[in-house]
Amino acid sequence: MPRILWGFIPLYIISLLCPVHKGQENNSNKASVHRGTPDDPCYDAKQRPKYCIPDFINVALGQEVTTSSTCGRSPQKLCYFLDSANVTSRRCQLCDQKKPEHSYPPTYMTDTDPQTCWRSESGITFPQNVTLILPLGRRFELVYVSLRFCSPRPDSMAIYKSMDYGKTWIPFQFYSTHCRRVYDQVTTSAISKPMQHEATCTEFQTGVKPLTKGLVAFMPLAGRPSARRFEYSPVLQDWVTATDIKVVFNRLHHGKKMGIRRKTAFYGVSEIQVGGRCKCNGHASRCMSSKEGLMCECQHNTIGPECDACKPFYYDRPWQRATPSNAHECVACECNLHSHRCRFNMELYKLSGRKSGGICLNCRHNTAGRHCHYCKQGYKRDLSKPITSRKACKPCQCHPIGAINAMCNQTTGQCQCKTGVTGPTCNRCAPGYQQSRSPHMPCVRIQEEMTTTAAYPQAWKAGKNGTECESYCKPSHNRVHMNIRKYCKKDYVLRAQLLSMEKSGEWWQFTATILTVYRQRRVPIRRGDQPLWVPDQDLACDCLRVSVGKSYLIIGNDEESPDPARLILDKNSLALPWRDVWGHKLRRFQQQERRGKCRVG
């Protein structure tokens, strides 16, 4: 076969197996491109995600090769050929590592000069071998491994790959004129589909000639039945993946065939090339240098050294490798702008017809549900705002006495009223009922008026500071000394600003913004706008002195509350005009509480 074809054959096969995708040429020299630019190969003209791969490169270039044998540790004679077909063109010279002009180090195999050449020690005979190890620095998907020799090609050699940075080795390809004798392998001419992920042995590229500049080129996908559908074959994707390459020269050709004495024969390689691409799983068009080495510049909402995981919050579908027919872009969870965290659930994904499997976590703005798509208990939808609004849910504001609990209908806002109570917030007696003096049965039929002891005396109508008020509570003068005893005595301590107030039967409903919670009760109090209920008689008798628009330090007790879920201020609570100096003192009380100062011992 003419000499020119030896170089043409592997290049022709490589061009078939490694087409350069339009728009990806010389990406390593381009400025960074992002989604939305017309030059981004990972998105089409309509900004839809599509399959993309990094540039094809010579992975071996500039890498350091480790060898088990290099000539010249002591001066020795090596003989080589000047002409690839003429045995009479033999020349001999000394190899001596102490003299640069007569040394042939391993770096010559991966430099940019094809005329330089690494040479092993001479006289190595079977079963002795010479090993070359080439680390690639990361995981690549390989298309070919080629070696150009400056000596006759070996009679027998093996190529191995590692997927774990040299910890273990997997046979990649065997070359030998005696496959059975040297490698215990059968010479293979055709590869079956069940065997396409295993190494084979061939006599091809093992001949004595050419005597120099001979080529051994291995294409991992050549002859594999699924090669044309590589992007849909996990078996072949795994087969071409490697972090390191090892070449073992097992046997030289006999010296008589070459006209060279065995003691001067050697293995010589002028060039190692490993063609491949960064393994980015179809989600990147560039592989960029970093402190950790080459890293995929991931697109399609993927992350990781190989774009092998979805970005946080993009868990609505499981991660998948991209294919030419489907980019498998990672999709954000649908949380209606109320959460930034979610997790994936495979069962939900299957039940949805493989469309959605994300579950939102820690829904905010008083929302709940898998997609933060409805209001949590105690809140109702404000239909004047979209579900994505921070104020899409507002408090039910159920009356603390008239309602069974703080929950209401999510859509209508109707609270669950006690018997005889009516109204959207359960704040008045139904027709045929009248108000009683019991918080447990606030409305009774007119002919069945209860005669139980009043829970709240109704004799304060004599006015402020009357004798009835004096027997009901002591007027508040807002001159309470703040100390750790008062802090620990009550169930909760907080700072709030009163925004508005509205009369509701025998109660006043304040809208309060909870600014800071210093001591938390058993039913947690959340920051933000909350309804605050105050009995009418407590205000009338000056048990509490509060005004809209001001901030207060509120120290409350839940013992007398008909519903611990509600925030109620009464004569047993303290509402003190806020002083800035209290902030530091209250934080100190918090620390003392953590150290056990508030425990009852």
Secondary structure, 3 states (H helix, E strand, C coil): CCHHHHHHHHHHHHHHHCCCCCCCCCHHHCCCCCCCCCCCCCECCCCCECCECCCCEECCCCCCCEECCCCCCCCEEEEEECCCCCHHHEEEEEECCCCHHHCCCHHHHCCCCCCCCEECCCCCCCCCCEEEEEEEEEEEEEEEEEEEECCCCCCEEEEEEECCCCCCCEEEEEEECCHHHHHCCCECCCCCHHHCCCCCEECCCCCCCCCCCCEEEECCCCCCCCHHHHHHCHHHHHHCEEEEEEEEEEECCCHHHHCCCHHHCCCEEEEEEEEEEECCCCECCCEEEECCEEEECCCCCEECCCCCEECCCCCCCCCCCCECCECCCCCCCCCCCCCCEEEECHHHHHHCCCCCCEEEECCCCCEECCCCCEECCCEEECCCCCCCCCCCEEECCCCCCCEEEEEECCCCCCEEECCCEECCCCCEECCCEEECCCCCCCEEEHHHCCCCCCCCCCCHHHCCCCHHHHHHCCCCCCCCCCCHHHHHHCCEEEEEEEEEEEEECCEEEEEEEEEEEEECCCCCCCCEEEEEEEEHHHHHCCCCCCCCCCEEEEEECCCCCCCCCCEECCCCCEEEECCCCHHHHHHHHHHHHHCCCCCCC
